[in-house]
């Protein structure tokens, strides 16, 4: 039995022994939250490593350009933004551990993506071009910004790693109307869609089927197997949908569908 499963069973046994003070619904919610927390905390080091790498990159570049004050200010600003995002991410994870709900707010998806642009470009590195294609008439949607930042950074770094020789990562937004109930697809309704696309090595179908499993990685010792699992957990928390399409030698496309406020009220 895994540690997470053991803890879930222990929580359930303790709840049953408490003389029925909790309702069945409360016990089910607690067990589900513990399972999600176990998955999320397994990836804390992964997300913080990503953010700290960007901070380190900004400071290193500032050091190299010490004789160019304007460049130094830009690099330090990027490092400071990384620190702020890391602090916010930790705050949100601690709030979740304390049994508080994610800080869901109605946000402008284009605004969030645009403000993340410089941060994501530093993370992608000098050999990768990050191109933003922000659509029009994008509905405002429910998002926890700290977890959103971590999720998009995960996707960008995965895309970067799929293109060791350099390339372009395309990040676009669009209004999407889902009309059918295909198995594994989103529920019918209107969504704000974020798409992250690369033209890297891609994945065969047998890998694609496992890529969302916690601790599954194609990067050997350099991977934690928690990046996409973290993204999936985040999308479940906001009531959204994650889909991945990939083809060996062609590249990978990841779609994040964010629900509108009225869809979850």
C-alpha positions as CSV (number, residue, x, y, z in Angstrom):
1,X,0.0,0.0,0.0
2,X,1.3,3.4,-0.9
3,X,1.9,6.0,1.9
4,X,-0.9,8.2,0.4
5,X,-3.3,5.3,0.4
6,X,-2.3,4.4,3.9
7,X,-3.0,7.9,5.2
8,X,-6.3,8.0,3.4
9,X,-7.3,4.6,5.1
10,X,-6.1,5.9,8.4
11,X,-8.2,9.1,8.1
12,X,-11.2,7.1,7.2
13,X,-10.7,4.7,10.2
14,X,-10.3,7.7,12.6
15,X,-13.4,9.3,11.2
16,X,-15.5,6.1,11.7
17,X,-14.2,5.8,15.3
18,X,-15.2,9.4,16.2
19,X,-18.8,8.3,17.1
20,X,-20.3,9.5,13.8
21,X,-19.6,13.2,14.4
22,X,-18.8,13.6,10.8
23,X,-21.3,13.0,8.0
24,X,-20.5,10.6,5.2
25,X,-20.1,13.6,2.9
26,X,-17.6,15.2,5.2
27,X,-15.6,12.0,5.4
28,X,-15.6,11.6,1.7
29,X,-14.5,15.2,1.2
30,X,-11.6,14.8,3.7
31,X,-10.4,11.6,2.1
32,X,-10.5,13.2,-1.4
33,X,-8.7,16.3,-0.2
34,X,-6.0,14.2,1.5
35,X,-5.4,12.3,-1.8
36,X,-5.2,15.5,-3.7
37,X,-2.9,17.0,-1.1
38,X,-0.6,14.0,-1.3
39,X,-0.3,14.5,-5.1
40,X,0.2,18.2,-4.8
41,X,2.8,18.1,-2.1
42,X,4.8,15.6,-4.1
43,X,5.3,18.3,-6.7
44,X,6.1,21.2,-4.4
45,X,9.8,20.7,-4.9
46,X,9.3,20.4,-8.7
47,X,7.4,23.8,-8.9
48,X,9.8,25.6,-6.6
49,X,12.8,24.3,-8.5
50,X,11.3,25.7,-11.7
51,X,10.8,29.1,-10.1
52,X,14.2,29.2,-8.4
53,X,15.8,28.4,-11.8
54,X,14.3,31.5,-13.3
55,X,15.4,33.6,-10.3
56,X,18.9,32.2,-10.7
57,X,18.9,32.9,-14.4
58,X,17.9,36.5,-13.9
59,X,20.6,37.1,-11.3
60,X,23.2,35.4,-13.4
61,X,22.4,37.5,-16.4
62,X,22.4,40.7,-14.3
63,X,25.9,39.8,-13.1
64,X,27.1,39.3,-16.7
65,X,25.6,42.7,-17.8
66,X,26.9,44.6,-14.7
67,X,28.1,47.4,-17.0
68,X,24.6,47.9,-18.6
69,X,22.3,49.4,-15.9
70,X,19.1,49.1,-17.9
71,X,19.6,45.4,-18.6
72,X,20.5,44.8,-15.0
73,X,17.3,46.4,-13.8
74,X,15.3,44.2,-16.2
75,X,17.0,41.0,-15.1
76,X,16.6,41.9,-11.4
77,X,12.9,42.7,-12.0
78,X,12.4,39.2,-13.6
79,X,14.1,37.6,-10.6
80,X,12.0,39.6,-8.2
81,X,8.9,38.5,-10.0
82,X,10.0,34.9,-9.6
83,X,10.4,35.4,-5.9
84,X,6.9,36.9,-5.6
85,X,5.3,34.1,-7.6
86,X,7.1,31.5,-5.5
87,X,5.9,33.1,-2.2
88,X,2.3,33.2,-3.6
89,X,2.5,29.5,-4.7
90,X,3.6,28.4,-1.2
91,X,0.9,30.5,0.4
92,X,-1.7,28.8,-1.7
93,X,-0.4,25.3,-1.1
94,X,-0.4,26.0,2.7
95,X,-3.9,27.3,2.5
96,X,-5.0,24.1,0.7
97,X,-3.2,22.0,3.4
98,X,-5.1,24.0,6.1
99,X,-8.4,22.8,4.5
100,X,-9.2,26.1,2.8
101,X,-10.5,26.3,-0.7
102,X,-8.3,27.5,-3.6
103,X,-8.4,31.3,-4.1
104,X,-10.6,31.2,-7.2
105,X,-11.3,34.5,-8.7
106,X,-12.9,35.7,-11.9
107,X,-10.0,36.8,-14.0
108,X,-9.1,37.9,-17.5
109,X,-7.1,35.0,-19.1
110,X,-5.4,37.3,-21.7
111,X,-4.3,39.6,-18.9
112,X,-2.8,36.7,-16.9
113,X,-1.0,35.2,-19.9
114,X,0.3,38.6,-21.1
115,X,1.7,39.5,-17.6
116,X,3.4,36.1,-17.4
117,X,5.2,36.5,-20.8
118,X,8.5,37.9,-19.5
119,X,8.6,35.3,-16.7
120,X,7.9,32.5,-19.1
121,X,10.5,33.7,-21.6
122,X,13.2,33.7,-18.9
123,X,12.2,30.2,-18.0
124,X,12.3,28.9,-21.6
125,X,15.8,30.2,-22.1
126,X,17.7,32.0,-24.9
127,X,17.3,29.2,-27.5
128,X,13.5,29.1,-27.3
129,X,11.1,31.8,-28.6
130,X,7.8,32.1,-26.7
131,X,5.1,33.5,-28.9
132,X,1.8,34.7,-27.5
133,X,-1.3,34.7,-29.6
134,X,-4.1,36.2,-27.5
135,X,-7.6,35.8,-29.0
136,X,-10.5,38.3,-28.8
137,X,-13.8,37.9,-27.0
138,X,-12.2,35.6,-24.4
139,X,-14.7,35.1,-21.5
140,X,-13.6,35.9,-18.0
141,X,-13.1,32.6,-16.1
142,X,-12.3,31.1,-12.7
143,X,-8.6,30.9,-11.9
144,X,-6.3,30.6,-8.9
145,X,-3.5,32.8,-10.1
146,X,-0.6,31.2,-8.1
147,X,-1.5,27.7,-9.2
148,X,-2.2,29.0,-12.8
149,X,1.4,30.5,-12.9
150,X,2.9,27.2,-11.8
151,X,0.8,25.1,-14.2
152,X,1.7,27.3,-17.3
153,X,5.4,27.3,-16.3
154,X,5.3,23.5,-16.1
155,X,3.9,23.3,-19.6
156,X,6.5,25.8,-21.0
157,X,9.4,23.9,-19.4
158,X,8.1,20.6,-20.7
159,X,7.9,22.2,-24.2
160,X,11.4,23.6,-23.9
161,X,12.8,20.2,-22.9
162,X,11.2,18.6,-25.9
163,X,13.2,21.0,-28.2
164,X,16.9,20.7,-27.0
165,X,18.0,22.3,-30.2
166,X,15.8,25.3,-29.8
167,X,12.5,26.3,-31.4
168,X,9.2,28.0,-30.7
169,X,6.6,27.6,-28.0
170,X,3.2,28.9,-29.1
171,X,0.8,30.0,-26.3
172,X,-2.7,31.0,-27.4
173,X,-6.1,31.8,-25.9
174,X,-9.5,31.3,-27.4
175,X,-13.2,31.1,-26.6
176,X,-14.3,27.4,-26.9
177,X,-17.8,26.1,-27.0
178,X,-18.0,22.3,-26.3
179,X,-21.2,20.8,-27.6
180,X,-20.8,17.0,-27.1
181,X,-20.2,14.7,-24.2
182,X,-17.4,12.5,-25.6
183,X,-15.8,10.2,-23.1
184,X,-12.9,11.9,-21.4
185,X,-13.8,15.2,-22.9
186,X,-15.1,18.4,-21.3
187,X,-18.7,18.9,-20.3
188,X,-20.8,20.9,-22.8
189,X,-20.5,24.6,-22.2
190,X,-18.4,27.6,-22.9
191,X,-14.8,27.8,-21.8
192,X,-11.7,30.1,-21.9
193,X,-9.1,27.9,-23.5
194,X,-5.3,28.2,-23.1
195,X,-3.2,26.2,-25.6
196,X,0.5,25.6,-25.3
197,X,2.0,24.1,-28.4
198,X,5.5,23.0,-29.4
199,X,7.2,21.4,-32.4
200,X,9.4,19.1,-30.4
201,X,10.1,15.4,-30.3
202,X,6.5,14.5,-29.4
203,X,5.3,11.3,-27.7
204,X,4.1,7.9,-29.0
205,X,0.7,6.8,-27.9
206,X,1.9,4.4,-25.3
207,X,3.7,7.2,-23.5
208,X,0.8,9.7,-24.0
209,X,-1.5,7.3,-22.2
210,X,0.7,7.4,-19.1
211,X,1.9,11.0,-19.1
212,X,-0.6,12.2,-16.5
213,X,0.3,9.5,-14.0
214,X,2.1,10.8,-10.9
215,X,5.9,10.1,-11.0
216,X,5.8,8.9,-14.6
217,X,8.6,10.7,-16.5
218,X,10.4,10.4,-19.8
219,X,13.4,12.5,-18.6
220,X,15.1,9.8,-16.6
221,X,16.9,11.1,-13.4
222,X,16.3,14.7,-14.5
223,X,12.5,14.4,-14.2
224,X,10.2,14.1,-11.2
225,X,7.1,12.9,-13.0
226,X,5.0,15.5,-11.2
227,X,4.8,18.4,-13.7
228,X,1.7,17.3,-15.7
229,X,0.2,15.6,-12.7
230,X,0.3,18.9,-10.9
231,X,-1.4,20.6,-13.9
232,X,-4.1,18.0,-13.9
233,X,-4.7,18.4,-10.2
234,X,-5.0,22.2,-10.6
235,X,-7.5,21.9,-13.4
236,X,-9.6,19.5,-11.3
237,X,-9.5,22.0,-8.5
238,X,-10.9,24.8,-10.6
239,X,-13.5,22.5,-12.3
240,X,-11.8,22.8,-15.7
241,X,-10.4,20.3,-18.2
242,X,-7.0,19.2,-19.5
243,X,-6.3,17.5,-22.8
244,X,-3.1,16.5,-24.5
245,X,-2.4,15.6,-28.1
246,X,1.0,14.5,-29.3
247,X,2.7,12.8,-32.2
248,X,6.2,11.4,-32.3
249,X,8.4,13.7,-34.4
250,X,5.7,16.4,-34.7
251,X,5.2,18.0,-31.3
252,X,2.7,18.3,-28.4
253,X,-0.3,20.4,-27.8
254,X,-1.8,20.9,-24.3
255,X,-5.2,22.5,-23.8
256,X,-6.4,23.9,-20.5
257,X,-10.1,24.7,-20.4
258,X,-11.2,27.1,-17.7
259,X,-14.9,27.3,-16.7
260,X,-16.9,30.5,-16.6
261,X,-18.2,31.6,-13.2
262,X,-21.8,30.7,-14.0
263,X,-20.8,27.2,-14.8
264,X,-19.9,26.4,-11.2
265,X,-22.5,28.4,-9.3
